[in-house]
Amino acid sequence: MIVTQFVDIKIGGKNIKHYKALGYDVKLFDVINVPVKELKRGSHARITVKCDYCGEKIKKYYKSLLSERDKSITKKDCCVKCIYKKNRETNLKLYGVENPMHRKEVRNKLRDTIMNLYGVENISQNLIYAKKIGETQKKFSEYKKKAMLAKMKKTMLERYGETSPLKLEHVRKKRLEQSTKASSQQIKIYEMIKNEFDEIYINHIFSKLSLDIYIVFEKHKIDIEYDSWYWHNPLVDRRRDEYVKSMGLKVLRIKSGHKLPRKNILLKKIYDLCNSDHSYSEIVLNDWNEEGYRKS
């Protein structure tokens, strides 16, 4: 969005006819104040523009601004920091995706082009170019690497307010969701008691953790963890339990090799936790290897 309303223009040989045609009584080398809308299309006047994405005010040449708008699909003005937003919006309108590479036909076309030019599906598979890429990477000095890293951090800070993506809550949550997979025992326990509670979730993302099974019952919040002795560490488990309890949850651990507790025993333990001041309880089954767990 154009913010500047009026701008000073110096009359020269290229614009004198334009302004005389608009009714201005001017002669060469006069300086006049005109509305932005009356500027000649090829004017190099500097005007202030407001970014349509973040609201930042930036300076642009009038000629360049009109050229950008002519080529733009979104017809929006943006600053350097918001170009990626405009690109995503443009790609959505043109291709239906934020990045063209998300479309299979685009990936296939790129692969076919590389195949025709270099005889491989990926440019890095061509030994000549792979060697060239390797040599180029070696030429990067430590100074350039540090400068590139500093630039990346600066960009992240400007765009997201953090120097690393992993410092962002939604990024950590997404990565946690992608890396967490429910075990068969988790699924069976969830299926066993899912109809007993209105709020029950499997692999529930809570703060920086994934809870095996999360139950909200009346005013109580319970984290049910299924432990297989081979994959668990007592020190890590204790730290995790203390953190979860500090967040207002109660913890029920089912300790076993692969067996499952009976439904009535599991429900009793849950209700006992709810009806007491205790914040921790456990069910230990007969295939639990306590010695192996302590050594892990």
C-alpha positions in Angstrom: 0.0 0.0 0.0 1.3 3.4 -1.0 1.7 5.7 2.0 3.2 8.8 0.3 0.5 11.2 -0.9 2.6 14.0 -2.6 6.1 14.0 -3.9 8.4 16.7 -5.3 9.3 16.3 -9.0 11.9 18.2 -11.0 10.7 19.0 -14.5 12.9 17.7 -17.3 12.8 16.9 -21.0 11.2 13.5 -20.4 8.3 14.6 -18.2 7.5 18.2 -19.2 4.9 17.2 -21.8 3.3 14.8 -19.2 2.7 17.5 -16.6 1.7 20.1 -19.1 -1.0 17.7 -20.4 -2.2 17.4 -16.8 -2.7 21.2 -16.7 0.5 22.2 -14.9 2.1 25.5 -16.0 5.7 24.4 -15.8 9.1 25.0 -17.5 12.3 23.1 -17.5 14.1 22.7 -14.1 11.0 23.7 -12.1 10.3 21.7 -9.0 6.6 20.9 -8.3 4.7 19.0 -5.7 2.3 16.5 -7.3 0.0 13.7 -6.0 1.6 10.2 -6.4 -1.2 9.1 -8.7 -0.1 11.8 -11.2 3.5 10.6 -11.4 4.7 9.5 -14.8 4.8 5.7 -15.0 8.6 5.7 -15.6 9.3 8.1 -12.7 12.2 7.4 -10.4 10.7 9.2 -7.5 11.2 7.5 -4.2 7.9 6.9 -2.3 7.0 5.2 0.9 5.2 1.9 0.7 3.6 -0.1 3.6 4.2 -3.9 3.6 0.8 -5.6 3.2 2.1 -8.5 5.4 3.9 -7.0 8.4 3.1 -3.3 8.1 6.7 -2.1 7.9 7.2 1.1 5.9 9.8 0.9 3.1 11.2 3.1 0.3 10.7 2.1 -3.3 11.1 3.7 -6.7 7.7 4.4 -8.3 8.8 2.8 -11.6 10.0 -0.4 -9.8 6.8 -0.6 -7.7 4.5 -0.5 -10.7 6.7 -3.1 -12.5 6.5 -5.4 -9.4 2.7 -5.0 -9.2 2.3 -5.8 -12.9 4.2 -9.1 -12.5 2.6 -9.9 -9.1 -0.2 -12.5 -8.9 -1.3 -11.3 -5.4 -1.0 -7.6 -6.3 0.4 -7.0 -2.8 3.4 -5.0 -1.7 5.9 -6.5 0.6 9.3 -5.9 2.3 12.3 -8.1 2.0 11.5 -10.0 5.2 8.1 -11.0 3.9 9.0 -12.1 0.4 8.7 -15.7 1.5 5.1 -15.0 2.6 4.2 -13.5 -0.8 5.9 -16.4 -2.6 3.8 -18.9 -0.6 0.6 -17.0 -1.3 1.5 -16.8 -5.0 2.3 -20.6 -5.2 -1.0 -21.4 -3.5 -2.9 -19.4 -6.2 -0.9 -20.8 -9.1 -0.3 -24.4 -8.0 -2.5 -25.0 -5.0 0.5 -25.6 -2.8 2.9 -23.4 -0.8 5.9 -24.8 -2.6 5.8 -26.1 -6.3 8.0 -29.0 -5.3 5.1 -30.4 -3.2 3.5 -31.3 -6.6 4.5 -34.7 -8.1 4.3 -33.5 -11.7 6.8 -30.6 -10.9 9.2 -33.1 -9.2 8.9 -35.5 -12.1 9.6 -32.6 -14.6 12.7 -31.5 -12.7 13.9 -35.1 -12.6 13.3 -35.6 -16.3 15.2 -32.4 -17.1 18.2 -33.4 -15.1 18.1 -36.8 -16.7 18.1 -35.3 -20.2 20.9 -32.9 -19.3 23.2 -35.0 -17.1 22.0 -38.6 -17.5 21.1 -39.0 -13.8 18.0 -38.3 -11.7 19.9 -36.2 -9.2 22.7 -33.8 -10.1 24.8 -35.0 -7.2 24.8 -38.5 -8.8 26.9 -37.2 -11.7 30.5 -37.7 -10.6 31.8 -34.6 -12.4 29.3 -32.3 -10.8 29.5 -34.1 -7.4 33.3 -33.5 -7.4 32.8 -29.9 -8.4 30.2 -29.4 -5.6 32.7 -31.0 -3.1 35.5 -28.7 -4.2 33.3 -25.7 -3.9 32.2 -26.6 -0.4 35.9 -27.1 0.6 36.6 -23.5 -0.5 34.4 -22.1 2.1 36.6 -20.6 4.7 35.8 -20.7 8.4 35.1 -17.0 8.2 32.4 -17.5 5.5 30.9 -20.4 7.4 30.6 -18.2 10.5 29.2 -15.4 8.4 26.6 -17.7 6.8 25.6 -19.1 10.2 25.3 -15.5 11.6 23.1 -14.6 8.7 20.9 -17.6 9.2 20.4 -16.7 12.9 19.7 -13.1 12.0 17.0 -14.2 9.4 15.4 -16.6 11.9 15.4 -13.8 14.6 13.8 -11.3 12.2 11.2 -13.7 10.9 10.3 -15.8 14.0 11.9 -14.0 17.0 14.3 -16.9 17.7 17.7 -17.9 16.4 16.8 -21.6 16.0 13.6 -23.3 14.8 13.7 -25.7 17.7 13.1 -22.8 20.1 9.6 -22.4 18.7 6.9 -24.2 20.5 4.9 -25.3 17.3 8.1 -26.6 15.6 9.0 -28.7 18.7 5.5 -30.0 18.9 5.4 -30.9 15.2 8.7 -32.7 15.4 7.6 -34.5 18.6 4.4 -35.6 16.9 6.3 -36.9 13.9 8.8 -38.8 15.9 6.4 -40.4 18.4 4.7 -43.7 17.6 2.3 -45.6 19.8 3.3 -49.1 20.8 0.9 -52.1 20.5 0.6 -52.2 24.3 -0.3 -48.5 24.4 -3.0 -49.0 21.8 -4.4 -52.0 23.7 -4.5 -50.1 27.0 -6.2 -47.2 25.3 -8.8 -49.4 23.7 -9.4 -51.2 27.0 -10.4 -48.0 28.9 -11.4 -45.4 26.2 -15.1 -45.8 26.9 -14.6 -45.3 30.6 -13.6 -41.6 30.4 -14.9 -38.7 28.4 -11.4 -37.2 27.9 -8.7 -39.7 27.1 -5.9 -39.3 24.5 -3.1 -41.5 23.2 0.4 -40.1 22.5 -0.8 -36.7 23.9 1.7 -33.8 23.4 2.1 -32.1 26.7 4.6 -29.3 27.1 7.9 -30.9 25.8 6.8 -34.5 26.3 4.6 -37.1 24.7 2.3 -38.9 27.2 1.5 -42.5 26.4 -2.1 -42.1 27.6 -3.5 -38.9 29.0 -6.8 -38.9 31.0 -8.8 -36.0 32.4 -11.3 -37.2 35.0 -13.2 -34.6 37.1 -10.5 -32.3 38.3 -7.7 -34.8 37.9 -5.1 -35.2 35.1 -3.4 -38.5 34.8 -0.4 -39.6 32.7 -0.4 -43.4 32.2 3.0 -44.7 31.0 3.7 -48.2 29.8 7.3 -49.3 30.7 9.1 -52.1 29.0 12.2 -52.6 31.2 14.5 -53.1 28.2 13.8 -49.6 26.8 13.6 -47.6 30.0 16.1 -45.9 32.3 15.2 -45.4 36.0 17.0 -42.1 36.3 15.3 -40.6 33.2 11.9 -42.0 34.3 12.3 -40.4 37.8 13.2 -37.0 36.3 10.3 -37.2 33.9 7.9 -38.1 36.6 9.0 -35.2 38.8 8.6 -32.8 35.8 5.1 -34.1 35.0 4.0 -33.9 38.6 5.3 -30.4 38.8 2.9 -29.5 36.0 -0.1 -30.7 38.0 -0.4 -34.2 36.7 -0.5 -37.6 38.5 1.5 -40.5 37.1 0.6 -44.2 36.8 3.3 -46.4 35.5 2.6 -49.9 34.2 5.8 -51.9 34.5 6.0 -55.0 32.3 7.9 -56.9 29.6 5.0 -57.1 27.2 2.0 -58.2 29.3 -1.1 -56.0 30.1 -2.9 -55.5 33.4 -6.5 -56.6 33.8 -9.0 -53.8 33.1 -10.5 -53.9 36.7 -7.0 -53.5 38.2 -6.1 -50.7 35.9 -9.3 -48.8 36.6 -8.9 -49.3 40.4 -5.4 -47.8 40.3 -6.7 -44.8 38.3 -9.6 -44.2 40.7 -7.3 -44.7 43.7 -5.0 -42.0 42.4 -8.0 -39.6 41.9 -9.3 -40.3 45.4 -6.0 -39.8 47.3 -3.3 -37.2 47.8 -0.7 -39.4 46.1 0.7 -38.2 42.8 2.3 -41.5 41.8 1.3 -45.1 41.5 2.4 -48.2 39.6 1.3 -51.6 38.4 4.1 -54.2 38.3 3.4 -57.3 36.3 5.1 -60.7 36.7 7.2 -60.3 33.5 8.9 -57.1 34.8 12.7 -57.5 35.0 13.6 -55.1 37.9 17.3 -56.1 37.8 17.6 -55.5 34.0 15.8 -52.1 34.5 18.2 -51.0 37.2 21.2 -51.8 35.0 19.8 -50.0 32.0 
